[in-house]
Amino acid sequence: MLKINRQTDYAVRVILALAEEGENTRLSSGEIQQKMLIPPALMSRIVAQLARAGLVNTFPGREGGLMLPRPASQITLRDVVEAFEGPILLSECLQVKGEDDCPFLSNCPVSSKWGRVQLAMLREMAAITFESLAQEALGVPVKLPGAVPVR
């Protein structure tokens, strides 16, 4: 089953909480944890991983907290998902380098289709910025460029 893990979902919530507050705003991890219903046991791990990926800046101390390192319009859903899940790969056959890796490489009708589906998914995730997610969460209507409606 292709499924985003729970930590990735919580990481998305952390970035969303910061994006909703606007640029140059710090929030404590406790505020984010409470607002986004993130278990305390996972919060520090998620923040550490987001910081390693360059998706949040952390500030220690009483007046510390978390802040986005760049505008929310420059952080995408794909950035966060790949920071936690690694590179997105729908099928092993998309990593095939030659005939030795796959005996069907030269005559495979499926591989190119997997590639098209993966590319569409990556493009869609890259088109979803946290600015648009924050606007939507705050009730501002948003039309994503090139987005395809899902039915």
Backbone as CSV, one residue per row, in Angstrom:
resi,resn,N_x,N_y,N_z,CA_x,CA_y,CA_z,C_x,C_y,C_z
1,MET,0.842,-1.174,0.000,0.000,0.000,0.000,0.888,1.238,0.000
2,LEU,0.593,2.148,-0.861,1.278,3.429,-0.909,0.596,4.344,0.098
3,LYS,1.353,4.751,1.123,0.738,5.508,2.207,1.777,6.410,2.869
4,ILE,1.407,7.638,3.121,2.265,8.581,3.843,2.245,8.190,5.314
5,ASN,3.430,8.139,5.948,3.443,7.727,7.350,2.971,8.852,8.273
6,ARG,2.688,8.479,9.489,2.107,9.413,10.468,3.033,10.600,10.757
7,GLN,4.346,10.347,10.860,5.276,11.448,11.129,5.264,12.470,9.996
8,THR,5.138,11.993,8.765,5.067,12.911,7.626,3.821,13.763,7.730
9,ASP,2.713,13.153,8.086,1.464,13.896,8.253,1.615,14.963,9.336
10,TYR,2.236,14.605,10.454,2.456,15.582,11.521,3.413,16.685,11.067
11,ALA,4.428,16.335,10.281,5.370,17.341,9.776,4.640,18.349,8.890
12,VAL,3.721,17.868,8.081,2.913,18.756,7.241,2.125,19.706,8.140
13,ARG,1.582,19.196,9.230,0.813,20.032,10.158,1.693,21.111,10.804
14,VAL,2.938,20.762,11.124,3.858,21.740,11.728,4.094,22.893,10.760
15,ILE,4.423,22.563,9.523,4.688,23.606,8.524,3.413,24.424,8.261
16,LEU,2.282,23.757,8.211,1.010,24.458,7.993,0.731,25.441,9.126
17,ALA,0.952,25.029,10.360,0.716,25.927,11.503,1.577,27.184,11.389
18,LEU,2.821,27.013,11.003,3.716,28.165,10.834,3.285,29.029,9.655
19,ALA,2.876,28.403,8.564,2.438,29.145,7.381,1.184,29.960,7.671
20,GLU,0.294,29.426,8.486,-0.938,30.145,8.829,-0.639,31.434,9.600
21,GLU,0.453,31.449,10.335,0.804,32.622,11.139,1.461,33.717,10.316
22,GLY,1.969,33.393,9.146,2.597,34.390,8.288,4.103,34.435,8.457
23,GLU,4.733,35.191,7.561,6.190,35.290,7.537,6.746,35.880,8.823
24,ASN,7.947,35.423,9.149,8.716,35.933,10.293,8.004,35.817,11.626
25,THR,7.124,34.847,11.741,6.420,34.615,13.006,6.959,33.348,13.643
26,ARG,7.268,33.433,14.905,7.724,32.264,15.664,6.575,31.705,16.475
27,LEU,6.531,30.397,16.519,5.590,29.706,17.403,6.390,28.709,18.225
28,SER,5.975,28.500,19.451,6.633,27.482,20.256,6.183,26.112,19.775
29,SER,7.019,25.130,19.981,6.629,23.781,19.567,5.414,23.328,20.367
30,GLY,5.280,23.804,21.611,4.111,23.473,22.423,2.818,24.017,21.816
31,GLU,2.872,25.257,21.297,1.690,25.846,20.656,1.291,25.035,19.425
32,ILE,2.276,24.685,18.618,2.004,23.924,17.400,1.468,22.544,17.757
33,GLN,2.103,21.927,18.720,1.705,20.585,19.165,0.245,20.583,19.608
34,GLN,-0.128,21.574,20.383,-1.498,21.661,20.887,-2.486,21.977,19.770
35,LYS,-2.148,22.943,18.931,-3.048,23.362,17.846,-3.263,22.247,16.828
36,MET,-2.202,21.500,16.511,-2.266,20.502,15.448,-2.419,19.066,15.958
37,LEU,-2.640,18.933,17.279,-2.897,17.624,17.894,-1.790,16.605,17.599
38,ILE,-0.559,17.045,17.818,0.604,16.185,17.594,1.034,15.603,18.937
39,PRO,1.212,14.291,19.019,1.642,13.684,20.280,2.992,14.249,20.744
40,PRO,3.098,14.593,22.028,4.338,15.169,22.554,5.566,14.298,22.284
41,ALA,5.392,12.987,22.324,6.534,12.085,22.126,7.127,12.199,20.725
42,LEU,6.348,12.643,19.760,6.842,12.735,18.375,7.313,14.134,18.002
43,MET,6.850,15.139,18.717,7.096,16.521,18.311,8.579,16.844,18.159
44,SER,9.393,16.498,19.124,10.813,16.869,19.044,11.516,16.162,17.890
45,ARG,11.151,14.911,17.637,11.740,14.181,16.503,11.362,14.820,15.171
46,ILE,10.110,15.213,15.062,9.621,15.828,13.826,10.307,17.171,13.603
47,VAL,10.401,17.974,14.652,11.057,19.279,14.541,12.524,19.105,14.158
48,ALA,13.192,18.147,14.773,14.608,17.916,14.452,14.781,17.541,12.985
49,GLN,13.918,16.689,12.486,14.019,16.271,11.087,13.679,17.422,10.138
50,LEU,12.684,18.211,10.486,12.358,19.390,9.672,13.529,20.372,9.649
51,ALA,14.177,20.553,10.790,15.332,21.455,10.862,16.492,20.928,10.019
52,ARG,16.763,19.616,10.111,17.840,19.022,9.289,17.572,19.206,7.796
53,ALA,16.310,19.164,7.420,15.929,19.309,6.014,15.877,20.781,5.582
54,GLY,16.089,21.702,6.523,16.051,23.125,6.198,14.651,23.676,6.013
55,LEU,13.669,22.994,6.605,12.280,23.418,6.450,11.770,24.248,7.625
56,VAL,12.509,24.268,8.734,12.207,25.166,9.847,13.518,25.654,10.441
57,ASN,13.453,26.835,11.026,14.549,27.335,11.851,14.100,27.185,13.294
58,THR,15.009,26.767,14.150,14.679,26.613,15.566,15.457,27.637,16.378
59,PHE,14.813,28.143,17.422,15.403,29.134,18.300,15.211,28.658,19.739
60,PRO,16.304,28.439,20.466,16.191,27.930,21.828,15.793,29.026,22.824
61,GLY,15.401,28.591,23.997,15.125,29.520,25.089,13.671,29.902,25.218
62,ARG,13.420,30.743,26.232,12.050,31.178,26.533,11.389,31.902,25.376
63,GLU,12.139,32.718,24.692,11.592,33.485,23.570,11.848,32.776,22.241
64,GLY,12.233,31.524,22.321,12.566,30.753,21.124,11.334,30.273,20.395
65,GLY,11.505,29.185,19.701,10.395,28.604,18.960,10.821,28.162,17.583
66,LEU,9.847,28.050,16.713,10.072,27.619,15.337,9.603,28.711,14.390
67,MET,10.289,28.790,13.251,9.933,29.769,12.241,10.282,29.188,10.880
68,LEU,9.510,29.539,9.876,9.834,29.097,8.527,11.090,29.836,8.057
69,PRO,11.998,29.131,7.379,13.238,29.764,6.931,13.073,30.604,5.664
70,ARG,11.947,30.441,4.999,11.648,31.184,3.770,10.127,31.301,3.659
71,PRO,9.644,32.121,2.747,8.185,32.280,2.624,7.487,30.946,2.360
72,ALA,6.278,30.830,2.874,5.485,29.607,2.702,5.189,29.329,1.236
73,SER,5.248,30.358,0.411,5.038,30.178,-1.027,6.185,29.418,-1.679
74,GLN,7.294,29.291,-0.959,8.472,28.593,-1.490,8.683,27.220,-0.856
75,ILE,7.736,26.779,-0.051,7.812,25.453,0.562,6.622,24.650,0.053
76,THR,6.904,23.479,-0.505,5.838,22.681,-1.111,5.568,21.407,-0.317
77,LEU,4.429,20.854,-0.607,4.065,19.570,-0.006,5.119,18.523,-0.366
78,ARG,5.611,18.559,-1.580,6.655,17.618,-2.003,7.904,17.757,-1.137
79,ASP,8.294,18.984,-0.791,9.478,19.199,0.050,9.358,18.438,1.369
80,VAL,8.206,18.562,2.003,8.015,17.940,3.309,7.916,16.427,3.182
81,VAL,7.157,15.963,2.218,6.998,14.512,2.039,8.352,13.861,1.753
82,GLU,9.138,14.440,0.865,10.433,13.843,0.547,11.419,13.942,1.707
83,ALA,11.284,14.960,2.545,12.160,15.075,3.718,11.925,13.931,4.702
84,PHE,10.702,13.416,4.734,10.373,12.342,5.676,10.295,10.962,5.027
85,GLU,9.885,10.909,3.793,9.690,9.618,3.126,10.864,9.241,2.216
86,GLY,11.695,10.223,1.874,12.744,9.989,0.891,12.186,10.186,-0.504
87,PRO,12.992,9.890,-1.518,12.511,10.080,-2.891,11.271,9.232,-3.154
88,ILE,10.334,9.808,-3.861,9.086,9.111,-4.158,9.297,8.256,-5.400
89,LEU,8.998,6.970,-5.254,9.190,6.024,-6.347,8.007,5.070,-6.349
90,LEU,7.181,5.156,-7.379,5.978,4.319,-7.437,6.298,2.858,-7.717
91,SER,7.345,2.611,-8.478,7.680,1.238,-8.847,9.189,1.098,-8.960
92,GLU,9.697,-0.050,-8.539,11.125,-0.331,-8.659,11.593,-0.226,-10.104
93,CYS,10.718,-0.514,-11.040,11.134,-0.511,-12.445,11.527,0.889,-12.913
94,LEU,11.142,1.925,-12.174,11.532,3.279,-12.554,12.984,3.571,-12.194
95,GLN,13.609,2.681,-11.421,15.020,2.812,-11.073,15.905,1.936,-11.949
96,VAL,15.321,1.159,-12.823,16.068,0.226,-13.662,17.050,0.994,-14.534
97,LYS,18.280,0.487,-14.578,19.317,1.166,-15.335,19.653,0.448,-16.640
98,GLY,19.328,-0.822,-16.747,19.669,-1.543,-17.965,19.015,-2.902,-18.015
99,GLU,19.286,-3.623,-19.095,18.707,-4.947,-19.330,19.016,-5.925,-18.190
100,ASP,20.173,-5.760,-17.540,20.545,-6.663,-16.445,19.591,-6.542,-15.264
101,ASP,19.034,-5.337,-15.063,18.107,-5.098,-13.957,16.694,-5.576,-14.263
102,CYS,16.316,-5.529,-15.531,14.959,-5.912,-15.907,14.955,-6.566,-17.283
103,PRO,14.561,-7.823,-17.356,14.551,-8.508,-18.651,13.488,-7.977,-19.610
104,PHE,12.537,-7.194,-19.105,11.458,-6.672,-19.952,11.678,-5.221,-20.370
105,LEU,12.815,-4.651,-20.005,13.070,-3.227,-20.212,12.848,-2.788,-21.657
106,SER,13.333,-3.547,-22.618,13.250,-3.100,-24.007,11.839,-3.193,-24.585
107,ASN,10.962,-3.971,-23.949,9.618,-4.135,-24.494,8.580,-4.127,-23.374
108,CYS,8.577,-3.053,-22.580,7.662,-3.000,-21.443,6.660,-1.856,-21.607
109,PRO,5.384,-2.185,-21.759,4.372,-1.132,-21.894,4.009,-0.497,-20.553
110,VAL,4.385,-1.115,-19.447,3.957,-0.633,-18.131,4.907,0.424,-17.565
111,SER,6.196,0.240,-17.750,7.186,1.134,-17.157,6.945,2.594,-17.511
112,SER,6.688,2.872,-18.760,6.468,4.271,-19.155,5.197,4.839,-18.514
113,LYS,4.216,3.992,-18.295,2.973,4.460,-17.659,3.216,4.780,-16.189
114,TRP,3.999,3.915,-15.512,4.359,4.221,-14.121,5.081,5.561,-14.068
115,GLY,5.965,5.775,-15.012,6.712,7.029,-15.052,5.802,8.239,-15.210
116,ARG,4.785,8.126,-16.073,3.840,9.226,-16.267,3.038,9.496,-15.000
117,VAL,2.593,8.434,-14.338,1.809,8.597,-13.103,2.677,9.239,-12.019
118,GLN,3.920,8.753,-11.890,4.816,9.315,-10.877,5.091,10.783,-11.160
119,LEU,5.371,11.118,-12.409,5.647,12.507,-12.765,4.442,13.400,-12.458
120,ALA,3.241,12.935,-12.760,2.033,13.712,-12.470,1.880,13.942,-10.965
121,MET,2.144,12.907,-10.178,2.028,13.038,-8.734,3.076,14.016,-8.192
122,LEU,4.315,13.909,-8.659,5.370,14.810,-8.197,5.083,16.254,-8.593
123,ARG,4.597,16.453,-9.800,4.244,17.817,-10.232,3.131,18.391,-9.366
124,GLU,2.129,17.592,-9.096,0.997,18.057,-8.283,1.468,18.418,-6.870
125,MET,2.293,17.565,-6.282,2.791,17.838,-4.931,3.687,19.077,-4.913
126,ALA,4.444,19.300,-5.984,5.308,20.472,-6.071,4.502,21.743,-6.305
127,ALA,3.296,21.614,-6.841,2.439,22.774,-7.095,1.681,23.217,-5.850
128,ILE,1.641,22.378,-4.834,0.909,22.700,-3.610,1.871,23.347,-2.621
129,THR,1.751,24.658,-2.484,2.606,25.379,-1.543,1.914,25.495,-0.192
130,PHE,2.705,25.725,0.820,2.106,25.914,2.148,1.410,27.261,2.260
131,GLU,1.740,28.200,1.393,0.979,29.442,1.348,-0.459,29.140,0.915
132,SER,-0.619,28.326,-0.136,-1.973,28.000,-0.606,-2.722,27.152,0.419
133,LEU,-2.024,26.236,1.083,-2.670,25.425,2.115,-3.121,26.295,3.289
134,ALA,-2.284,27.241,3.684,-2.642,28.132,4.794,-3.834,29.010,4.422
135,GLN,-3.836,29.531,3.200,-4.967,30.356,2.760,-6.257,29.546,2.773
136,GLU,-6.160,28.319,2.279,-7.344,27.456,2.268,-7.812,27.159,3.693
137,ALA,-6.869,26.891,4.592,-7.224,26.610,5.984,-7.881,27.817,6.644
138,LEU,-7.482,29.002,6.209,-8.030,30.238,6.771,-9.276,30.711,6.029
139,GLY,-9.733,29.906,5.048,-10.969,30.217,4.347,-10.816,31.100,3.128
140,VAL,-9.591,31.303,2.661,-9.363,32.102,1.457,-9.411,31.165,0.264
141,PRO,-10.303,31.404,-0.720,-10.370,30.508,-1.879,-9.053,30.532,-2.655
142,VAL,-8.575,29.352,-3.033,-7.290,29.227,-3.722,-7.470,28.359,-4.950
143,LYS,-6.913,28.804,-6.063,-6.877,27.987,-7.283,-5.420,27.690,-7.550
144,LEU,-5.050,26.420,-7.476,-3.665,26.035,-7.731,-3.396,26.037,-9.229
145,PRO,-2.238,26.584,-9.641,-1.921,26.578,-11.069,-1.688,25.158,-11.554
146,GLY,-2.403,24.771,-12.592,-2.218,23.452,-13.185,-2.801,22.311,-12.386
147,ALA,-3.513,22.591,-11.316,-4.068,21.526,-10.486,-5.215,20.832,-11.205
148,VAL,-5.285,19.544,-11.006,-6.337,18.749,-11.631,-7.337,18.369,-10.541
149,PRO,-8.627,18.693,-10.754,-9.613,18.342,-9.728,-9.736,16.816,-9.593
150,VAL,-9.846,16.353,-8.364,-10.009,14.919,-8.094,-11.479,14.649,-7.821
151,ARG,-11.996,13.649,-8.431,-13.412,13.313,-8.241,-13.537,12.016,-7.492
